[in-house]
Amino acid sequence: MKVTIENKKGLNKDLKVFVDKKTMNTYMDEKYEEIKGTINLKGFRPGKVPKEILKRQFGKAVFSEVLDKVLKETSTKALKENKIKPAGQPKLDLKTYGEDKELEYIISVTELPKVETKSIENIKFDKYNVKIDEKETDKRISEIAKNQPNFKEASSDTKAKEGDLVVFDYTATVEDKPFKGGEGKNTQLTLGKDLFLKGFDKQLIGVKKGDEKLVEATLPENFPEKELVNKKAKFNCKIISVKISEKVIINDDFAKNLGAKDLKDLKILITKQINDEYKNSLERLSKNQILKEIEKFKVDDIPENLLDEEVKILSQGMKEEDIKKNRKNFEEIAKKRIKVGLILNEFGEQNKIQVTEQELQAEVQKQIRMMPGQEKMVMDFYQKNQSALASLRGTVYEEKIISAIKEKAKANLKEVTREEAEKILKESQKNDIDASKDKKDNKETKKEMKKTTSKKSSVKSAKSKPKSKKVSKK
């Protein structure tokens, strides 16, 4: 194979590839040998069909397969040997080809620009560590304890009041007729929360163990038996027990009930939990700082095909007229995105960063956990959509690159309290909203200026227009 580079214009290159006749014939012979054992022709034993017969009957099909294989192998090798990373799919233009002939073709390719990643080591970013005060941890544990149900059996003469737990059996009727779903055993209601049917638990205030109480309530809109929706039902309730709320004691037993070894271990776990709540958001701020710095890096040329693709993504769903109006703005955003992508990708390749199958599946599981109750649907989505899975792989790849950059760049370590972390995040959010508002305001101002300029120019043209004089005929 012989390769020569022609018509080099910026990032666009033409590579002429020449494969001699002898090499092409070798490929053909190999293919004939491969199919010889699989073809049965009348009058010939399996595997004994002469090559000339095979050529006559299958020559065109064999050559088509061989040509595809040679083009794929030689084009990949030509680009690799000349250290060309294509920006998109190269175009192949066949010049000479055919059975028992040499192969000559042109690869027209747009090359990815060379990018410099050394400056990444000089990037400065803030790395936050949230110091959680022990009082914050104790406060969170107290809130958990407050929300933990802890009831003890009351005496048989205790009357139920708001906040107590009432355990009862019931049978219900509508218009004196029983209905499906109208029975309940050991039903538990915390009075005052109104979680069963609207107004139901208020009617149980004052009941004692062993009492029978008739409760009336309207069946809700989402009741399974549609013909009974919004109908009044009578519930005959037999009170099994009344339980009174008891303050939860925060000790080792309480901690064990929550899955910790003891109270000390629970405090460590809760401290980490509070820290993690801020960690992800603060790490996003650090990532944005890094990306903003990378945006400042110089990349001389951006491939036109990548620019067009990115503009298409940015303007998806917009009218053609609006796309034309905003083309310049889209191109500026697209150039930044492409530049950052090129630099991150180059850094990833230089540092041999890859996403393993285990890491990808861990991310899929993470997505599944984020949608409780829809686990199967999410799993099916990723199994059936390879593009979605590839997008997820891209997200993991980027996060791994950012983590590697953080290791090499210059971190400004900041230890902050929970209150300071909240303030930093609120300010960041406010700045994002203000920046978005400024962009919108600038757009509106430009529109108004355009309208005003248009009005002025039309007034001016009206004033300067000479009055036509009537010429009388003599």
DRENDO-1510 file (C-alpha; in Angstrom, 1 decimal, always signed):
<recs>
REC; n; res; u; v; w
REC; 1; MET; +0.0; +0.0; +0.0 .
REC; 2; LYS; +1.3; +3.4; -1.0 .
REC; 3; VAL; -0.2; +6.6; +0.5 .
REC; 4; THR; +0.4; +10.2; -0.6 .
REC; 5; ILE; -1.1; +13.4; +1.0 .
REC; 6; GLU; -2.6; +15.8; -1.6 .
REC; 7; ASN; -4.5; +19.1; -1.5 .
REC; 8; LYS; -3.7; +20.0; +2.1 .
REC; 9; LYS; -6.0; +23.0; +3.1 .
REC; 10; GLY; -6.0; +23.7; +6.8 .
REC; 11; LEU; -7.8; +20.8; +8.5 .
REC; 12; ASN; -9.0; +19.3; +5.2 .
REC; 13; LYS; -6.7; +16.7; +3.5 .
REC; 14; ASP; -6.9; +14.4; +0.5 .
REC; 15; LEU; -5.0; +11.1; +0.8 .
REC; 16; LYS; -4.3; +9.1; -2.3 .
REC; 17; VAL; -4.2; +5.4; -1.5 .
REC; 18; PHE; -2.7; +2.8; -4.0 .
REC; 19; VAL; -3.0; -1.0; -3.5 .
REC; 20; ASP; -1.1; -3.0; -6.3 .
REC; 21; LYS; -2.8; -5.7; -8.3 .
REC; 22; LYS; -0.8; -8.5; -6.7 .
REC; 23; THR; -2.1; -7.6; -3.2 .
REC; 24; MET; -5.7; -7.3; -4.5 .
REC; 25; ASN; -5.4; -10.8; -6.1 .
REC; 26; THR; -4.0; -12.2; -2.8 .
REC; 27; TYR; -7.1; -10.9; -1.0 .
REC; 28; MET; -9.3; -12.4; -3.7 .
REC; 29; ASP; -7.6; -15.8; -3.5 .
REC; 30; GLU; -8.0; -15.9; +0.2 .
REC; 31; LYS; -11.7; -15.2; -0.1 .
REC; 32; TYR; -12.1; -18.0; -2.8 .
REC; 33; GLU; -10.3; -20.4; -0.4 .
REC; 34; GLU; -12.7; -19.3; +2.4 .
REC; 35; ILE; -15.9; -19.9; +0.4 .
REC; 36; LYS; -14.7; -23.1; -1.4 .
REC; 37; GLY; -15.6; -25.4; +1.5 .
REC; 38; THR; -19.0; -23.9; +1.9 .
REC; 39; ILE; -20.3; -24.2; -1.7 .
REC; 40; ASN; -22.0; -27.3; -3.2 .
REC; 41; LEU; -22.1; -27.4; -7.0 .
REC; 42; LYS; -23.5; -30.3; -9.0 .
REC; 43; GLY; -20.7; -32.5; -10.3 .
REC; 44; PHE; -18.1; -31.4; -7.8 .
REC; 45; ARG; -17.3; -32.8; -4.4 .
REC; 46; PRO; -17.5; -30.3; -1.4 .
REC; 47; GLY; -14.4; -28.2; -1.3 .
REC; 48; LYS; -13.2; -29.4; -4.8 .
REC; 49; VAL; -14.8; -26.7; -7.0 .
REC; 50; PRO; -12.2; -25.1; -9.3 .
REC; 51; LYS; -11.4; -21.4; -8.7 .
REC; 52; GLU; -12.3; -20.6; -12.3 .
REC; 53; ILE; -15.8; -22.0; -11.8 .
REC; 54; LEU; -16.2; -20.0; -8.6 .
REC; 55; LYS; -15.0; -16.8; -10.4 .
REC; 56; ARG; -17.6; -17.3; -13.1 .
REC; 57; GLN; -20.5; -17.8; -10.7 .
REC; 58; PHE; -19.6; -15.7; -7.7 .
REC; 59; GLY; -16.9; -13.3; -9.0 .
REC; 60; LYS; -18.8; -10.1; -8.6 .
REC; 61; ALA; -20.1; -10.9; -5.1 .
REC; 62; VAL; -16.7; -12.0; -4.0 .
REC; 63; PHE; -15.0; -8.8; -5.3 .
REC; 64; SER; -17.7; -6.6; -3.6 .
REC; 65; GLU; -16.9; -8.2; -0.3 .
REC; 66; VAL; -13.1; -8.0; -0.8 .
REC; 67; LEU; -13.3; -4.4; -1.9 .
REC; 68; ASP; -15.3; -3.5; +1.3 .
REC; 69; LYS; -12.7; -5.3; +3.4 .
REC; 70; VAL; -9.7; -3.7; +1.7 .
REC; 71; LEU; -11.1; -0.2; +1.8 .
REC; 72; LYS; -11.9; -0.5; +5.5 .
REC; 73; GLU; -8.4; -1.9; +6.4 .
REC; 74; THR; -6.3; +0.3; +4.1 .
REC; 75; SER; -8.2; +3.6; +4.9 .
REC; 76; THR; -7.9; +2.9; +8.7 .
REC; 77; LYS; -4.2; +2.1; +8.3 .
REC; 78; ALA; -3.6; +5.2; +6.1 .
REC; 79; LEU; -5.1; +7.5; +8.6 .
REC; 80; LYS; -3.3; +5.9; +11.5 .
REC; 81; GLU; +0.1; +5.9; +9.8 .
REC; 82; ASN; -0.2; +9.6; +9.0 .
REC; 83; LYS; -1.5; +10.3; +12.6 .
REC; 84; ILE; -4.7; +11.8; +11.3 .
REC; 85; LYS; -7.7; +11.8; +13.7 .
REC; 86; PRO; -10.8; +12.4; +11.5 .
REC; 87; ALA; -13.5; +14.8; +12.6 .
REC; 88; GLY; -16.4; +12.8; +11.3 .
REC; 89; GLN; -16.7; +10.1; +8.6 .
REC; 90; PRO; -14.1; +10.4; +5.8 .
REC; 91; LYS; -15.3; +10.3; +2.2 .
REC; 92; LEU; -13.9; +7.7; -0.2 .
REC; 93; ASP; -13.7; +8.4; -3.9 .
REC; 94; LEU; -12.8; +5.3; -6.0 .
REC; 95; LYS; -10.6; +6.1; -9.0 .
REC; 96; THR; -9.4; +2.6; -10.2 .
REC; 97; TYR; -10.8; -0.7; -9.2 .
REC; 98; GLY; -12.0; -4.1; -10.5 .
REC; 99; GLU; -11.2; -7.8; -10.6 .
REC; 100; ASP; -7.6; -8.5; -11.5 .
REC; 101; LYS; -6.8; -4.7; -11.2 .
REC; 102; GLU; -4.9; -2.4; -8.8 .
REC; 103; LEU; -7.0; -0.3; -6.4 .
REC; 104; GLU; -6.6; +3.5; -6.3 .
REC; 105; TYR; -8.9; +5.8; -4.3 .
REC; 106; ILE; -8.9; +9.2; -2.5 .
REC; 107; ILE; -9.7; +9.7; +1.2 .
REC; 108; SER; -11.1; +13.2; +1.8 .
REC; 109; VAL; -10.9; +13.8; +5.5 .
REC; 110; THR; -11.3; +16.7; +7.9 .
REC; 111; GLU; -8.7; +16.4; +10.6 .
REC; 112; LEU; -9.3; +17.1; +14.3 .
REC; 113; PRO; -7.1; +20.1; +15.2 .
REC; 114; LYS; -4.0; +19.7; +17.4 .
REC; 115; VAL; -4.8; +20.8; +20.9 .
REC; 116; GLU; -2.4; +21.6; +23.8 .
REC; 117; THR; -3.2; +20.1; +27.2 .
REC; 118; LYS; -0.1; +21.1; +29.1 .
REC; 119; SER; -1.7; +24.2; +30.4 .
REC; 120; ILE; -4.3; +22.1; +32.3 .
REC; 121; GLU; -1.7; +21.8; +35.1 .
REC; 122; ASN; -1.9; +25.6; +35.6 .
REC; 123; ILE; -5.7; +25.7; +36.0 .
REC; 124; LYS; -6.7; +27.0; +39.4 .
REC; 125; PHE; -10.0; +25.8; +41.1 .
REC; 126; ASP; -11.6; +25.8; +44.5 .
REC; 127; LYS; -11.9; +22.5; +46.3 .
REC; 128; TYR; -14.3; +22.6; +49.2 .
REC; 129; ASN; -14.4; +20.5; +52.4 .
REC; 130; VAL; -17.5; +21.0; +54.4 .
REC; 131; LYS; -16.8; +20.9; +58.1 .
REC; 132; ILE; -20.0; +19.7; +59.9 .
REC; 133; ASP; -20.4; +20.9; +63.5 .
REC; 134; GLU; -21.3; +18.2; +66.0 .
REC; 135; LYS; -24.4; +20.3; +66.9 .
REC; 136; GLU; -25.6; +19.9; +63.2 .
REC; 137; THR; -25.2; +16.1; +63.5 .
REC; 138; ASP; -27.1; +16.0; +66.8 .
REC; 139; LYS; -29.9; +18.2; +65.4 .
REC; 140; ARG; -30.3; +15.9; +62.4 .
REC; 141; ILE; -30.4; +12.8; +64.7 .
REC; 142; SER; -33.0; +14.5; +66.9 .
REC; 143; GLU; -35.2; +15.2; +63.8 .
REC; 144; ILE; -34.9; +11.6; +62.8 .
REC; 145; ALA; -35.9; +10.5; +66.3 .
REC; 146; LYS; -38.9; +12.9; +66.3 .
REC; 147; ASN; -40.2; +11.4; +63.0 .
REC; 148; GLN; -39.6; +7.8; +64.2 .
REC; 149; PRO; -43.0; +6.3; +65.3 .
REC; 150; ASN; -42.7; +5.1; +68.9 .
REC; 151; PHE; -46.0; +4.0; +70.6 .
REC; 152; LYS; -46.8; +2.0; +73.7 .
REC; 153; GLU; -50.0; +0.3; +74.7 .
REC; 154; ALA; -52.3; +2.6; +76.8 .
REC; 155; SER; -54.6; +1.4; +79.6 .
REC; 156; SER; -58.0; +0.0; +78.6 .
REC; 157; ASP; -59.8; +3.1; +79.9 .
REC; 158; THR; -57.5; +5.6; +78.0 .
REC; 159; LYS; -59.5; +7.7; +75.5 .
REC; 160; ALA; -57.8; +8.3; +72.2 .
REC; 161; LYS; -56.6; +11.9; +71.5 .
REC; 162; GLU; -54.8; +13.6; +68.6 .
REC; 163; GLY; -51.3; +12.1; +68.1 .
REC; 164; ASP; -52.3; +8.7; +69.5 .
REC; 165; LEU; -52.3; +5.5; +67.4 .
REC; 166; VAL; -55.6; +3.7; +67.1 .
REC; 167; VAL; -55.7; +0.0; +66.0 .
REC; 168; PHE; -59.0; -1.3; +64.7 .
REC; 169; ASP; -60.9; -3.7; +62.5 .
REC; 170; TYR; -63.7; -2.4; +60.3 .
REC; 171; THR; -66.5; -3.4; +57.9 .
REC; 172; ALA; -68.0; -0.8; +55.5 .
REC; 173; THR; -71.2; -0.5; +53.6 .
REC; 174; VAL; -72.6; +1.9; +51.0 .
REC; 175; GLU; -76.4; +2.2; +51.1 .
REC; 176; ASP; -76.4; -0.7; +53.6 .
REC; 177; LYS; -74.6; -3.0; +51.1 .
REC; 178; PRO; -71.1; -4.3; +51.6 .
REC; 179; PHE; -68.6; -3.6; +48.8 .
REC; 180; LYS; -65.2; -4.9; +47.5 .
REC; 181; GLY; -62.4; -3.4; +49.6 .
REC; 182; GLY; -64.8; -2.6; +52.4 .
REC; 183; GLU; -63.1; -4.7; +55.1 .
REC; 184; GLY; -59.9; -4.1; +57.1 .
REC; 185; LYS; -58.0; -5.9; +59.8 .
REC; 186; ASN; -55.6; -4.4; +62.3 .
REC; 187; THR; -55.8; -1.0; +60.6 .
REC; 188; GLN; -53.6; +1.6; +62.3 .
REC; 189; LEU; -54.2; +5.3; +62.2 .
REC; 190; THR; -52.3; +8.2; +63.9 .
REC; 191; LEU; -55.0; +10.6; +64.8 .
REC; 192; GLY; -54.7; +14.1; +63.4 .
REC; 193; LYS; -52.8; +13.2; +60.3 .
REC; 194; ASP; -55.9; +12.6; +58.2 .
REC; 195; LEU; -54.1; +9.9; +56.0 .
REC; 196; PHE; -57.0; +7.4; +55.6 .
REC; 197; LEU; -60.2; +9.1; +54.3 .
REC; 198; LYS; -60.9; +12.8; +54.8 .
REC; 199; GLY; -62.3; +13.5; +58.2 .
REC; 200; PHE; -62.2; +9.8; +59.2 .
REC; 201; ASP; -59.6; +9.9; +62.1 .
REC; 202; LYS; -61.3; +12.9; +63.8 .
REC; 203; GLN; -64.3; +10.7; +64.4 .
REC; 204; LEU; -62.1; +8.3; +66.3 .
REC; 205; ILE; -61.1; +10.9; +68.9 .
REC; 206; GLY; -62.4; +9.7; +72.3 .
REC; 207; VAL; -62.6; +6.0; +71.6 .
REC; 208; LYS; -61.3; +3.4; +74.0 .
REC; 209; LYS; -60.1; -0.2; +73.7 .
REC; 210; GLY; -63.1; -2.5; +73.0 .
REC; 211; ASP; -65.4; +0.3; +71.8 .
REC; 212; GLU; -67.4; +0.1; +68.6 .
REC; 213; LYS; -67.7; +3.2; +66.6 .
REC; 214; LEU; -69.7; +4.0; +63.4 .
REC; 215; VAL; -67.7; +6.4; +61.2 .
REC; 216; GLU; -69.1; +8.0; +58.0 .
REC; 217; ALA; -66.7; +9.1; +55.2 .
REC; 218; THR; -66.9; +9.9; +51.5 .
REC; 219; LEU; -65.1; +7.5; +49.2 .
REC; 220; PRO; -62.3; +9.3; +47.2 .
REC; 221; GLU; -61.9; +10.0; +43.4 .
REC; 222; ASN; -59.2; +7.4; +43.1 .
REC; 223; PHE; -61.3; +4.6; +44.7 .
REC; 224; PRO; -60.8; +1.4; +42.7 .
REC; 225; GLU; -64.6; +0.6; +42.4 .
REC; 226; LYS; -65.5; +3.5; +40.1 .
REC; 227; GLU; -69.3; +3.2; +40.6 .
REC; 228; LEU; -68.7; +4.0; +44.4 .
REC; 229; VAL; -66.6; +7.2; +43.9 .
REC; 230; ASN; -67.8; +10.2; +45.9 .
REC; 231; LYS; -70.4; +8.0; +47.7 .
REC; 232; LYS; -70.9; +8.1; +51.5 .
REC; 233; ALA; -69.8; +4.9; +53.2 .
REC; 234; LYS; -70.5; +3.8; +56.8 .
REC; 235; PHE; -67.6; +2.1; +58.6 .
REC; 236; ASN; -68.3; +0.0; +61.6 .
REC; 237; CYS; -65.0; +0.1; +63.6 .
REC; 238; LYS; -64.1; -2.3; +66.4 .
REC; 239; ILE; -61.3; -0.7; +68.5 .
REC; 240; ILE; -58.5; -3.3; +69.3 .
REC; 241; SER; -56.2; -0.9; +71.1 .
REC; 242; VAL; -55.2; +2.7; +71.7 .
REC; 243; LYS; -51.4; +3.5; +71.8 .
REC; 244; ILE; -49.9; +6.7; +73.1 .
REC; 245; SER; -46.8; +8.3; +71.7 .
REC; 246; GLU; -43.6; +7.9; +73.7 .
REC; 247; LYS; -40.5; +10.0; +73.3 .
REC; 248; VAL; -37.7; +8.2; +71.5 .
REC; 249; ILE; -34.6; +7.8; +73.6 .
REC; 250; ILE; -31.5; +8.4; +71.5 .
REC; 251; ASN; -29.1; +5.7; +72.5 .
REC; 252; ASP; -27.2; +2.7; +71.0 .
REC; 253; ASP; -30.4; +0.7; +70.6 .
REC; 254; PHE; -32.0; +3.6; +68.6 .
REC; 255; ALA; -28.8; +3.7; +66.4 .
REC; 256; LYS; -28.9; -0.1; +65.9 .
REC; 257; ASN; -32.6; +0.1; +64.7 .
REC; 258; LEU; -31.4; +2.5; +62.0 .
REC; 259; GLY; -28.6; +0.1; +60.8 .
REC; 260; ALA; -25.7; +1.6; +62.7 .
REC; 261; LYS; -23.3; -0.3; +65.0 .
REC; 262; ASP; -23.9; +2.1; +67.9 .
REC; 263; LEU; -24.6; +5.8; +68.6 .
REC; 264; LYS; -21.1; +6.8; +67.8 .
REC; 265; ASP; -21.2; +5.0; +64.4 .
REC; 266; LEU; -24.6; +6.7; +63.7 .
REC; 267; LYS; -23.1; +10.1; +64.3 .
REC; 268; ILE; -20.3; +9.3; +61.8 .
REC; 269; LEU; -22.8; +8.1; +59.2 .
REC; 270; ILE; -25.1; +11.2; +59.6 .
REC; 271; THR; -22.1; +13.6; +59.4 .
REC; 272; LYS; -21.1; +11.9; +56.2 .
REC; 273; GLN; -24.7; +12.1; +54.9 .
REC; 274; ILE; -24.9; +15.9; +55.6 .
REC; 275; ASN; -21.4; +16.3; +54.0 .
REC; 276; ASP; -22.5; +14.4; +50.9 .
REC; 277; GLU; -25.6; +16.6; +50.5 .
REC; 278; TYR; -23.2; +19.6; +49.8 .
REC; 279; LYS; -20.3; +17.7; +48.3 .
REC; 280; ASN; -22.0; +16.9; +44.9 .
REC; 281; SER; -23.2; +20.5; +44.4 .
REC; 282; LEU; -19.8; +22.0; +45.5 .
REC; 283; GLU; -18.0; +19.6; +43.2 .
REC; 284; ARG; -20.2; +20.8; +40.3 .
REC; 285; LEU; -18.9; +24.4; +41.1 .
REC; 286; SER; -15.3; +23.2; +40.9 .
REC; 287; LYS; -16.0; +21.4; +37.6 .
REC; 288; ASN; -17.6; +24.6; +36.2 .
REC; 289; GLN; -14.5; +26.6; +37.2 .
REC; 290; ILE; -12.3; +24.1; +35.4 .
REC; 291; LEU; -14.5; +24.1; +32.2 .
REC; 292; LYS; -14.5; +27.9; +32.2 .
REC; 293; GLU; -10.7; +27.9; +32.3 .
REC; 294; ILE; -10.5; +25.4; +29.5 .
REC; 295; GLU; -12.8; +27.6; +27.4 .
REC; 296; LYS; -10.0; +30.2; +27.5 .
REC; 297; PHE; -7.5; +27.8; +25.8 .
REC; 298; LYS; -6.6; +28.6; +22.2 .
REC; 299; VAL; -7.6; +26.3; +19.4 .
REC; 300; ASP; -6.8; +27.7; +16.0 .
REC; 301; ASP; -9.3; +25.9; +13.8 .
REC; 302; ILE; -12.7; +24.3; +14.5 .
REC; 303; PRO; -13.8; +21.7; +11.9 .
REC; 304; GLU; -16.8; +23.1; +9.9 .
REC; 305; ASN; -18.7; +19.7; +10.0 .
REC; 306; LEU; -18.4; +19.6; +13.8 .
REC; 307; LEU; -19.6; +23.2; +14.0 .
REC; 308; ASP; -22.7; +22.4; +11.8 .
REC; 309; GLU; -23.6; +19.3; +13.9 .
REC; 310; GLU; -23.4; +21.2; +17.2 .
REC; 311; VAL; -25.5; +24.1; +15.8 .
REC; 312; LYS; -28.1; +21.6; +14.7 .
REC; 313; ILE; -28.2; +20.2; +18.3 .
REC; 314; LEU; -28.5; +23.7; +19.8 .
REC; 315; SER; -31.2; +24.8; +17.4 .
REC; 316; GLN; -33.2; +21.6; +17.5 .
REC; 317; GLY; -37.0; +22.2; +17.3 .
REC; 318; MET; -36.6; +25.8; +16.2 .
REC; 319; LYS; -38.0; +27.4; +13.1 .
REC; 320; GLU; -35.6; +27.9; +10.2 .
REC; 321; GLU; -36.1; +31.7; +10.4 .
REC; 322; ASP; -35.2; +31.8; +14.1 .
REC; 323; ILE; -32.1; +29.6; +13.4 .
REC; 324; LYS; -30.8; +32.0; +10.8 .
REC; 325; LYS; -31.3; +35.0; +13.1 .
REC; 326; ASN; -29.5; +33.3; +16.0 .
REC; 327; ARG; -26.9; +31.5; +13.9 .
REC; 328; LYS; -24.0; +33.7; +15.1 .
REC; 329; ASN; -24.9; +33.2; +18.7 .
REC; 330; PHE; -25.2; +29.4; +18.2 .
REC; 331; GLU; -21.8; +29.3; +16.5 .
REC; 332; GLU; -20.1; +31.0; +19.4 .
REC; 333; ILE; -21.7; +28.6; +21.9 .
REC; 334; ALA; -20.9; +25.6; +19.6 .
REC; 335; LYS; -17.2; +26.7; +19.2 .
REC; 336; LYS; -16.8; +26.8; +23.0 .
REC; 337; ARG; -18.4; +23.4; +23.4 .
REC; 338; ILE; -16.4; +21.7; +20.7 .
REC; 339; LYS; -13.1; +23.3; +22.0 .
REC; 340; VAL; -13.8; +22.0; +25.5 .
REC; 341; GLY; -14.7; +18.6; +24.1 .
REC; 342; LEU; -11.6; +18.4; +22.0 .
REC; 343; ILE; -9.3; +19.3; +24.9 .
REC; 344; LEU; -11.0; +17.0; +27.4 .
REC; 345; ASN; -10.9; +14.1; +24.9 .
REC; 346; GLU; -7.2; +14.7; +24.1 .
REC; 347; PHE; -6.4; +14.8; +27.8 .
REC; 348; GLY; -8.4; +11.5; +28.2 .
REC; 349; GLU; -6.4; +9.8; +25.4 .
REC; 350; GLN; -3.0; +11.1; +26.7 .
REC; 351; ASN; -3.8; +9.8; +30.2 .
REC; 352; LYS; -5.3; +6.5; +28.9 .
REC; 353; ILE; -8.7; +7.1; +30.6 .
REC; 354; GLN; -11.3; +4.5; +29.7 .
REC; 355; VAL; -14.7; +3.5; +31.0 .
REC; 356; THR; -15.0; -0.1; +32.0 .
REC; 357; GLU; -18.1; -2.2; +31.6 .
REC; 358; GLN; -18.4; -2.4; +35.4 .
REC; 359; GLU; -18.3; +1.4; +35.7 .
REC; 360; LEU; -21.0; +1.8; +33.0 .
REC; 361; GLN; -23.3; -0.8; +34.6 .
REC; 362; ALA; -22.8; +1.0; +38.0 .
REC; 363; GLU; -24.0; +4.2; +36.4 .
REC; 364; VAL; -27.0; +2.4; +34.9 .
REC; 365; GLN; -27.8; +1.1; +38.4 .
REC; 366; LYS; -27.5; +4.7; +39.7 .
REC; 367; GLN; -30.0; +5.9; +37.1 .
REC; 368; ILE; -32.4; +3.1; +38.2 .
REC; 369; ARG; -32.2; +4.0; +41.9 .
REC; 370; MET; -33.2; +7.6; +40.9 .
REC; 371; MET; -36.5; +6.3; +39.6 .
REC; 372; PRO; -38.0; +4.1; +42.3 .
REC; 373; GLY; -41.0; +2.0; +41.1 .
REC; 374; GLN; -39.8; +2.3; +37.5 .
REC; 375; GLU; -36.7; +0.1; +37.7 .
REC; 376; LYS; -37.7; -2.3; +34.9 .
REC; 377; MET; -38.7; +0.5; +32.5 .
REC; 378; VAL; -35.3; +2.3; +33.0 .
REC; 379; MET; -33.4; -1.0; +32.6 .
REC; 380; ASP; -35.3; -1.8; +29.4 .
REC; 381; PHE; -34.6; +1.7; +28.1 .
REC; 382; TYR; -30.9; +1.3; +28.3 .
REC; 383; GLN; -30.9; -2.3; +27.0 .
REC; 384; LYS; -32.9; -1.3; +23.9 .
REC; 385; ASN; -31.3; +2.1; +23.3 .
REC; 386; GLN; -27.6; +1.8; +22.5 .
REC; 387; SER; -27.4; +5.6; +21.8 .
REC; 388; ALA; -28.6; +6.3; +25.3 .
REC; 389; LEU; -26.1; +3.9; +26.7 .
REC; 390; ALA; -23.3; +5.5; +24.7 .
REC; 391; SER; -24.4; +8.9; +26.0 .
REC; 392; LEU; -24.2; +7.5; +29.6 .
REC; 393; ARG; -20.7; +6.2; +28.8 .
REC; 394; GLY; -19.8; +9.7; +27.6 .
REC; 395; THR; -21.0; +11.2; +30.9 .
REC; 396; VAL; -18.9; +8.7; +33.0 .
REC; 397; TYR; -15.9; +9.3; +30.7 .
REC; 398; GLU; -16.2; +13.1; +31.2 .
REC; 399; GLU; -16.5; +12.7; +35.0 .
REC; 400; LYS; -13.3; +10.5; +35.0 .
REC; 401; ILE; -11.5; +13.1; +33.0 .
REC; 402; ILE; -12.5; +16.0; +35.3 .
REC; 403; SER; -11.4; +13.9; +38.3 .
REC; 404; ALA; -8.0; +13.3; +36.7 .
REC; 405; ILE; -7.7; +17.1; +35.9 .
REC; 406; LYS; -8.4; +17.9; +39.5 .
REC; 407; GLU; -5.4; +15.7; +40.5 .
REC; 408; LYS; -3.1; +17.6; +38.1 .
REC; 409; ALA; -4.5; +21.1; +38.4 .
REC; 410; LYS; -3.9; +23.6; +41.3 .
REC; 411; ALA; -6.5; +23.1; +43.9 .
REC; 412; ASN; -7.3; +26.0; +46.3 .
REC; 413; LEU; -8.5; +24.1; +49.4 .
REC; 414; LYS; -11.3; +25.8; +51.3 .
REC; 415; GLU; -12.7; +24.4; +54.5 .
REC; 416; VAL; -16.2; +25.8; +55.0 .
REC; 417; THR; -19.1; +25.4; +57.5 .
REC; 418; ARG; -22.5; +24.2; +56.4 .
REC; 419; GLU; -23.8; +27.8; +56.5 .
REC; 420; GLU; -20.9; +29.0; +54.3 .
REC; 421; ALA; -21.5; +26.1; +51.9 .
REC; 422; GLU; -25.2; +27.1; +51.6 .
REC; 423; LYS; -24.2; +30.8; +51.0 .
REC; 424; ILE; -21.7; +29.8; +48.3 .
REC; 425; LEU; -24.3; +27.6; +46.5 .
REC; 426; LYS; -27.0; +30.3; +46.8 .
REC; 427; GLU; -24.7; +33.0; +45.3 .
REC; 428; SER; -23.7; +30.6; +42.5 .
REC; 429; GLN; -27.4; +30.0; +41.7 .
REC; 430; LYS; -28.1; +33.7; +41.8 .
REC; 431; ASN; -25.2; +34.4; +39.4 .
REC; 432; ASP; -26.6; +31.8; +37.0 .
REC; 433; ILE; -30.0; +33.4; +37.1 .
REC; 434; ASP; -28.6; +36.9; +36.7 .
REC; 435; ALA; -26.4; +35.8; +33.7 .
REC; 436; SER; -29.5; +34.2; +32.1 .
REC; 437; LYS; -31.5; +37.3; +32.7 .
REC; 438; ASP; -28.8; +39.6; +31.3 .
REC; 439; LYS; -28.7; +37.5; +28.1 .
REC; 440; LYS; -32.5; +37.8; +27.8 .
REC; 441; ASP; -32.4; +41.6; +28.5 .
REC; 442; ASN; -29.6; +42.1; +25.9 .
REC; 443; LYS; -31.7; +40.2; +23.4 .
REC; 444; GLU; -34.7; +42.4; +24.1 .
REC; 445; THR; -32.6; +45.6; +24.0 .
REC; 446; LYS; -31.2; +44.6; +20.6 .
REC; 447; LYS; -34.7; +44.0; +19.3 .
REC; 448; GLU; -35.9; +47.4; +20.6 .
REC; 449; MET; -32.9; +49.2; +19.1 .
REC; 450; LYS; -33.5; +47.4; +15.8 .
REC; 451; LYS; -37.2; +48.6; +15.9 .
REC; 452; THR; -36.2; +52.2; +16.8 .
REC; 453; THR; -33.5; +52.3; +14.1 .
REC; 454; SER; -36.0; +50.9; +11.6 .
REC; 455; LYS; -38.5; +53.6; +12.5 .
REC; 456; LYS; -35.9; +56.4; +12.4 .
REC; 457; SER; -34.7; +55.4; +9.0 .
REC; 458; SER; -38.3; +55.2; +7.6 .
REC; 459; VAL; -39.0; +58.7; +9.0 .
REC; 460; LYS; -35.8; +60.0; +7.6 .
REC; 461; SER; -36.6; +58.5; +4.1 .
REC; 462; ALA; -40.1; +60.0; +4.3 .
REC; 463; LYS; -38.7; +63.5; +5.1 .
REC; 464; SER; -36.1; +63.5; +2.4 .
REC; 465; LYS; -38.4; +62.3; -0.3 .
REC; 466; PRO; -38.9; +65.3; -2.7 .
REC; 467; LYS; -42.4; +66.5; -3.5 .
REC; 468; SER; -43.3; +65.9; -7.1 .
REC; 469; LYS; -44.4; +69.0; -9.0 .
REC; 470; LYS; -47.3; +68.8; -11.4 .
REC; 471; VAL; -46.4; +69.8; -14.9 .
REC; 472; SER; -49.2; +71.4; -16.9 .
REC; 473; LYS; -49.6; +70.5; -20.5 .
REC; 474; LYS; -49.5; +73.4; -22.8 .
</recs>
